[in-house]
Amino acid sequence: MSSQDIPEENLPAEQDHAHGAVGVADEENPFADPGLPPHEHRIQDIDERAAKRSERVVALLFTVSMLATVGFIVSYVTIPHDKNIFVFPIGHVSALNFALGLTLGVALFCIGAGAVHWARTLMSDVEVADERHPIEAAPEVRAKVHADFRQGAKESALGRRKLIRNTMFGALALVPLSGVMLLRDLGPLPGTSLRHTLWAKGKRLVNMNTNQPLRPEDVAVGSLTFAKPDGLEETDEEFQTELAKSALMIVRLQPDNIKDKRELNWSHDGIVAFSKICTHVGCPISLYEQQTHHVLCPCHQSTFDLSDGARVIFGPAGHALPQLRIGVDSEGYLQALGDFEEPVGPAFWERG
């Protein structure tokens, strides 16, 4: 339906914008101004029932956006991160990722679609022609801009269309909660978990290759053996996390070659146990030089002297490798006599 099908008395009053006016070419202005085509009113400009329908559509889109945001939050909280579903034609995908992407996409799309539908059907669509003016705004221009802004705000009907206004504010207020919920992945806080490992008094040292407890005679002079705490199995849910803190290097030195007094006191018959985790960025150390008793981190070449308290002699590592105090239990197996005295791995600001 167009304005030509409506009686003249039902049409809204025209604004003074000279629609359809054309210029005439002359010597000073060789190019004629084509003007603007005659303005055609939309059905919403003429029929209040159509305007109400558009208002309800916009409000429905904003409401769906709010519901989708709530669905995002519910999905994030309730769907297990390891659950997979089959979605045709994509295939098997993570249920959590699919739900989060779908709900957030719907929430953002409905806000955009609602705003576009509001602008196209209810806001004024009258084209305004204005003369070019200097960049510097004169007082009368600023006054005109303020007047145009107030006129635009009035024509948007934001104050009169309370249903649109309230649902829009609701949708815009809820959407940021999606980002707030994602902050949950930054936690929980580590607490003191970075300061402690599975090592404790009486915990046996288990060979990581054979998965058998170690005896002193199993460690030859000049050899390098890797160990883990007794009871830590690959099937454990936190296996990788705990191993990243508890992995040990076992080296047997001649007691006379040990320079550091505390290292000698914490060893057993020349067998010393140091953390395998580099104190630079946490890479596993695996390169051992028998003649010099040095170990090298393969990532950034930090080098530690295992005969002198595993202090740093080269590379970017900030401090020595933590040593584990060891002994032998009643059955002749190597055991820990406590946990590390300091956190393993790279330094962190909470260490104090």
JOQUIZI-V342144 format. One record per pair of residues at least 4 apart in sequence whose C-alpha atoms are under 6 Angstrom apart, sorted by the first residue. I is the first residue (numbers start at 1). J is the second residue. Records with the same first field share a line. If there is no record, write none. Layout:
# JOQUIZI-V342144
I->J ; J
This chain:
# JOQUIZI-V342144
3->40 ; 41
19->36 ; 38
20->35 ; 36 ; 37 ; 38
21->35
22->33 ; 34 ; 35
23->32 ; 33
24->32
25->29 ; 30 ; 31 ; 32
26->30
43->47
44->50 ; 51
56->60
58->114
59->164 ; 167
61->110 ; 114
62->111 ; 167 ; 168 ; 171
65->107 ; 110 ; 171
66->171
68->103 ; 107
69->107 ; 175
71->75
72->100 ; 103
74->78
75->79
79->96
81->96
83->95
84->93 ; 94 ; 95
85->92 ; 93 ; 95
86->91 ; 92
87->91
97->101
98->102
100->104
101->105
105->109
106->110
109->113
110->114
114->118
117->121
118->122
119->123
123->156
124->155
137->141
144->148
148->152
157->161
158->165
162->166
164->168
169->173
195->343
197->245 ; 246
199->339
200->338 ; 339
201->336 ; 337 ; 338
202->335 ; 336
203->335 ; 336
204->230 ; 334 ; 335
205->213 ; 214 ; 227 ; 228 ; 229 ; 334 ; 335
206->211 ; 212 ; 213 ; 214 ; 227 ; 228 ; 229 ; 230
207->211 ; 212 ; 227
208->226 ; 227
214->333 ; 334
215->333 ; 334
221->252 ; 253
222->252 ; 290
223->251
224->250 ; 251
225->249 ; 250
226->248 ; 249 ; 250
227->248
228->247
234->239
239->243
240->244
243->247
247->276
248->274 ; 275 ; 276
249->273 ; 274 ; 276
250->272 ; 273
251->271 ; 272
252->270 ; 271
253->270
254->270
255->270
258->307
259->307 ; 308
260->308 ; 309
263->309
266->325
267->271 ; 272 ; 326
268->327
273->323 ; 324
274->322 ; 323 ; 324
275->321 ; 322
276->284 ; 285
277->282 ; 283 ; 284 ; 345
278->282 ; 283 ; 345
279->317 ; 345 ; 346
280->317 ; 346
281->346
282->345 ; 346
285->297
287->295 ; 296
288->294 ; 295
289->293 ; 294
293->306
294->304 ; 305 ; 306
295->303 ; 304
296->301 ; 302 ; 303
297->301 ; 302
301->315
302->314 ; 315 ; 316 ; 317
303->312 ; 313 ; 314
304->310 ; 311 ; 312 ; 313
305->310 ; 311
306->310
310->320 ; 321
311->320
312->320
324->340
325->337
326->335 ; 336 ; 337
327->334 ; 335
328->332 ; 333 ; 334 ; 335
329->333
